[in-house]
């Protein structure tokens, strides 16, 4: 039954009989006036005692907890409270892993707190002593990764009154993932979203701000949650179009550039450093790597797509086998357990990054994690997505070639050969410098003074909450529409 989940019934308030009025036995005016005077004086003493009493201990304690000085180191932006959602909205969905993909089971993705199975196949490719930090992490498992990290996060508070923000651990990507393929109705795809919003709207802290100091993580592309119609054959859920979501900040692996409440965060990669030394050793390794190819392309043709851009990139790559390494994902799966991807990125100066199902794809971060310099063809692939995680000046870490130029015959090889050795080294150094910003660390407490993608994302949202409160804009939503092609 859903009644215990969605709310609690209120007890009825019973009436009481009106007491009888007692007539005074005497009507002596002198006694009556003295009694009134006595009551007035007594009332004055009570009022003075009330307003001059000592400070409220619980109020003072709450104030101390809310002060930046009392927070743990690294939590200056505030503390976050994690809702204890009913299991039907997260862990139950996680355990329905056999239904998430019509082509393969996703149950291995649940291993090791959402990191997936150990990537033992990378032995001999990555340094031996940091091999235990590598896992075959599913690129759409961010909701699980964020939730597990948040449960033991140093900036988590168990006292909601001291929280700057509230985290909703709803695995909405897994919820809708069960219904994206097959003969399902729009109502089925929206069911978990409707039920979760009914639950959270019944919480005290939601009601205080109408969700304006709440956040959640979307493990899939934002477009999977923006269904425009109620037609059963329309893609995805309309979760982000639901009125209750109008104030909630969401982290997602690809955001809508027109929605100021969305923050794009890196896809989960397969490297989850355990310590700062893991990070430093990997940076040293990729910095010193001898690269034998000019560029790499990981991807395959999409024959059913008219004017398939990936096909053009594949043609340019295979036409220059002495300069380009190609991993053909049309012939084999490139999602899990493919060592050829890491090898090709480690051996190449540049890596071609076309758009994926959306404008982004995890390969962008796999590429940079290997110290390879990304080549973009859409600005929305990275420049308008991951502002908190990549350098502000695109030319310092990447190359941009407009897709129309490639279609008109521009040689990618010639463009990349135009970069000198020193210029390539400087770009690679910038990529290597930013590696900690787009990996998700293994320890819940993080990596000390090195902030990984999780800490950057959560701290950034808490700063947004603080800024909105200071400006009196918490809960307001303004869209900036831009019809220009990106």
Secondary structure, DSSP 8 states (H G I E B T S, - for coil): --HHHH------------------S---HHHHHHHHHHHHHHHHHHHHHHHTS---HHHHHHHHHHSGGGS-TT-TT--EEE----GGGTHHHHT-GGGS-SSS--GGGGHHHHT-SB-GGGBTTB-GGGGGGBB---TT-HHHHHHHHHHT-TTB-S-GGG-SEEE----HHHHHHTTSSSS--HHHHHHHHHHHHHHHHTSHHHHHHTTTTEEEEESS-GGGG---S--TTS-S--GGGSGGGTT-EEEESS--TT-TTEEE-----SB--SSHHHHHHHHHHHHH----EEEEEE----TTSTT-HHHHHHHHHHTTTTTEEEE-TTTS--SSS-HHHHHHHHTEEEEEE---SSS--THHHHHHHTT-EEEESSGGGTTTT-TTTS-SSGGGTEEE--HHHHHTT--HHHHHHTS-HHHHHHHHHHHHHTGGGG---SSTT-BTTB--HHHHHHHHHHHHHHHHHHHT-TT--------S--
